[in-house]
Amino acid sequence: MGAQLAKGFSDADRFAAKRLRDRFVQFLLQLRWNDERAVALARQHGDDRALGQGIAIEDDLAVDDGASGELHEAACYTLQQRALMLIAALPASVDEAKLPSLLCLETPAAMLDYPALAALAAVVREGSFERAARALHVTPSAVSQRIRLLEERIGCALVVRDQPCRATETGRRLCQHVDRVSLLEHALQETLPALAPQGAARVALPVAVNADSLATWFAPPMAAFAAEAPVLMQVAVDDQDHTGDWLRSGAVLAAVTAVARPATGCNSRPLGAMRYRAVASPAFVARHFAGGVGAGSLARAPSLVFNQKDELQARWARRQCHRAVELPRHMLPSAHAFVAAALAGMGWGLNPQALIAAHLADGTLVELVPDTPLDVPLHWQQARAASALLDGLARRVQAAARDALLPP
């Protein structure tokens, strides 16, 4: 909207128009169109259409005084967007000199610049200022300026300018805030269709999941949900013992995790247990474990791990040997490559039973020690933000987990 207002003007005009827009938005947010001064100002500088839009803002939102802070925040954001529509209806000749009452308005310390927050989220999501600019249909310099002004206001860096760009700790918190407000705004649009006459826009829904769940049972319910809901899924993959860290940092809104204790501000629900079996090719077992599986043979035979955080193999070895064993490790961050490497005789590792059942049946993979499964309980944790979208995904995930995992 700001770009439309400034179209055809010089850089100085664009900057002045932006200042005018921002001050007018603050004016509308403070007065909420229930003050005679707001109506008088609209009549003086606008037209009937602008006035009608302004009055409709209060009727459409009508936020209850007892509403939650998050719902009120989402309503204020929607109010801000409607205010931009009103400004677009004002005469092009309007400038700050004609609106002196706006010059004395001070921006409240708690008010956030949501276009700037959207730019921050886009840079982190897309990985660069150029791609973020294309996604937002603005220039890269506009994205850069929005983030610079936001950083000046917050008082610290929000983006690490690297390849790809990534958020700082404070930047991650702000991105989480944007995600939550987007979900709340979607819920508001569902109940007030007039706010989105062309239908609700798709919202980003970031989640974290362990690679083995993604490779076995998680993808189908996620795909079915995304086919029906107006969302864009953003999936982060990590070890099941560490997906909860993504939730605690604010990078995602939900996670499949092995940690039962809920992160601050989140709910936790048991999903069931994923069964793993320690397997290798028959040739690998004959070569490395001809004398049996023990601390000595395990310390010499190469193992397979997903990444440096993967402790499943060490946990299984400790259970068999009743003490910790230092394992030589190949690192393969892919669930399917894990199976392929075991079939090729590269090493031994813990694989989900669901992923290797056919190979166990035909003998191309064998257990190091028969009937020694390792069961890993999994949990679904999600932010407590009231969101029908997030709850809908949770229901899909829980239903799929009941069919794929061992009962909790």
QUIQUI-V658301 format. One record per residue. N is the residue number from 1. PHI is phi in whole degrees, 0 to 359 (999 if undefined). PSI is psi in whole degrees, 0 to 359 (none if undefined). Layout:
BEGIN
n: {N:N}
phi: {PHI:PHI}
psi: {PSI:PSI}
END
This chain:
BEGIN
n: {1:2:3:4:5:6:7:8:9:10:11:12:13:14:15:16:17:18:19:20:21:22:23:24:25:26:27:28:29:30:31:32:33:34:35:36:37:38:39:40:41:42:43:44:45:46:47:48:49:50:51:52:53:54:55:56:57:58:59:60:61:62:63:64:65:66:67:68:69:70:71:72:73:74:75:76:77:78:79:80:81:82:83:84:85:86:87:88:89:90:91:92:93:94:95:96:97:98:99:100:101:102:103:104:105:106:107:108:109:110:111:112:113:114:115:116:117:118:119:120:121:122:123:124:125:126:127:128:129:130:131:132:133:134:135:136:137:138:139:140:141:142:143:144:145:146:147:148:149:150:151:152:153:154:155:156:157:158:159:160:161:162:163:164:165:166:167:168:169:170:171:172:173:174:175:176:177:178:179:180:181:182:183:184:185:186:187:188:189:190:191:192:193:194:195:196:197:198:199:200:201:202:203:204:205:206:207:208:209:210:211:212:213:214:215:216:217:218:219:220:221:222:223:224:225:226:227:228:229:230:231:232:233:234:235:236:237:238:239:240:241:242:243:244:245:246:247:248:249:250:251:252:253:254:255:256:257:258:259:260:261:262:263:264:265:266:267:268:269:270:271:272:273:274:275:276:277:278:279:280:281:282:283:284:285:286:287:288:289:290:291:292:293:294:295:296:297:298:299:300:301:302:303:304:305:306:307:308:309:310:311:312:313:314:315:316:317:318:319:320:321:322:323:324:325:326:327:328:329:330:331:332:333:334:335:336:337:338:339:340:341:342:343:344:345:346:347:348:349:350:351:352:353:354:355:356:357:358:359:360:361:362:363:364:365:366:367:368:369:370:371:372:373:374:375:376:377:378:379:380:381:382:383:384:385:386:387:388:389:390:391:392:393:394:395:396:397:398:399:400:401:402:403:404:405:406:407:408}
phi: {999:301:294:293:295:268:302:87:254:286:300:296:294:297:297:296:296:295:299:297:300:298:293:292:299:299:300:295:294:286:273:55:59:247:243:300:297:294:295:297:295:295:292:286:243:240:215:299:294:298:297:298:297:295:294:295:303:295:294:289:274:41:287:295:300:268:294:294:300:291:293:297:296:296:295:297:295:297:301:298:296:295:297:297:298:296:298:297:274:288:301:295:281:295:220:297:296:272:234:298:295:278:291:271:286:257:289:300:299:275:285:256:270:289:300:291:295:297:294:299:299:293:297:293:290:274:91:202:291:294:293:297:297:296:293:266:62:227:274:302:293:294:297:300:293:299:290:298:294:294:296:296:288:288:94:200:290:247:229:272:284:226:241:277:294:219:277:283:301:295:299:297:297:291:296:298:299:299:299:292:295:299:294:294:293:298:298:294:293:294:272:235:303:297:286:222:299:262:95:294:287:291:245:287:231:277:224:240:212:285:299:291:293:297:278:244:234:281:300:300:294:295:295:295:294:295:287:254:257:280:230:238:287:235:254:259:249:205:295:299:281:233:297:297:297:296:289:294:282:89:287:226:256:203:204:269:218:275:269:279:291:291:291:303:80:233:253:231:229:291:256:135:245:265:267:246:227:280:226:200:287:304:294:295:296:295:281:254:232:299:268:107:263:211:300:294:290:292:288:255:281:297:252:244:231:288:202:296:275:289:248:298:297:295:293:294:297:296:294:285:258:62:195:289:234:280:259:290:227:265:252:224:278:204:297:287:294:302:293:299:293:295:297:279:83:285:181:247:193:273:242:300:302:297:275:239:304:294:289:293:292:267:84:285:231:227:284:297:231:304:57:232:288:238:262:245:294:241:224:254:245:215:297:283:306:293:216:295:296:296:294:295:296:300:297:298:295:295:296:293:295:299:275:260:250:290:304:292}
psi: {318:323:323:321:323:358:130:3:166:171:321:321:319:318:317:321:321:318:317:315:312:318:322:322:314:321:313:319:324:319:338:20:25:17:136:331:323:316:318:320:319:320:327:322:357:213:183:323:316:317:318:318:319:315:325:336:310:321:320:319:304:59:127:141:334:7:156:157:322:320:319:322:317:321:319:323:316:321:320:317:319:326:323:323:319:317:324:335:351:154:146:339:352:131:180:328:332:353:62:333:340:338:335:356:133:137:125:143:330:350:131:149:100:326:322:321:323:322:318:311:322:319:316:319:317:337:356:159:325:312:324:319:318:320:326:355:42:180:155:326:327:319:314:318:319:316:322:316:323:319:322:322:317:327:18:166:141:340:134:111:87:186:100:166:145:159:147:179:313:321:320:320:320:323:321:319:316:317:317:319:323:318:319:322:323:316:322:320:329:323:338:78:336:338:341:74:336:13:152:136:155:139:148:137:92:131:159:140:149:151:323:323:319:325:346:300:343:324:316:312:326:316:319:321:314:334:337:332:150:69:160:107:136:106:123:134:131:176:145:336:353:357:331:334:325:323:317:328:348:4:334:167:348:159:145:119:156:355:124:325:125:144:160:129:15:161:152:132:133:139:326:184:138:129:129:152:137:113:164:173:153:322:321:317:318:325:321:340:34:326:8:167:117:182:320:312:324:329:344:328:132:135:169:132:154:312:187:340:347:113:7:315:317:323:317:317:320:322:322:324:353:25:164:141:130:114:133:139:135:140:121:100:55:127:318:324:329:313:316:321:321:318:325:357:21:328:184:155:168:117:147:134:322:333:338:11:317:322:325:323:322:0:5:342:145:154:143:315:115:143:47:63:160:117:129:110:139:151:152:117:138:154:147:0:129:105:119:327:311:320:324:318:319:318:318:315:316:321:317:323:325:326:332:334:164:147:143:none}
END
